[in-house]
Amino acid sequence: MAENIISELRQILQDVIAPDLKSLGMKMDGLQRQFELSQKATEAQLEAFRTEQTAFRSEMNAFRAEMRAEFQAQRNMLQNEVLRETSPIRERLASLEAHSAQS
């Protein structure tokens, strides 16, 4: 009789718990695969972001270099303009100083 009770308990456990355990195991496997796919997608997005960030930095560095070159060209042009405008004044001043020194 005790063997019958043990046998019946085993059968109940196999009928009730075993399918639930198997179902939980399958759900865990599915969740694991889903997690791995999500992780790969996140890594791909992160890599794409890094690539975009690198491209953006390159563009910004090129823009900075272009702006520096433009500012330098503007400085040079302004210096040349100042020299062009002040050269006659210097010549006249030198002439006046020479005339003043002769007197």
Secondary structure by P-SEA (a helix, b strand, c coil): caaaaaaaaaaaaaaccaaaaaaaaaaaaaaaaaaaaaaaaaaaaaaaaaaaaaaaaaaaaaaaaaaaaaaaaaaaaaaaaaaaaaaaaaaaaaaaaaaaaac
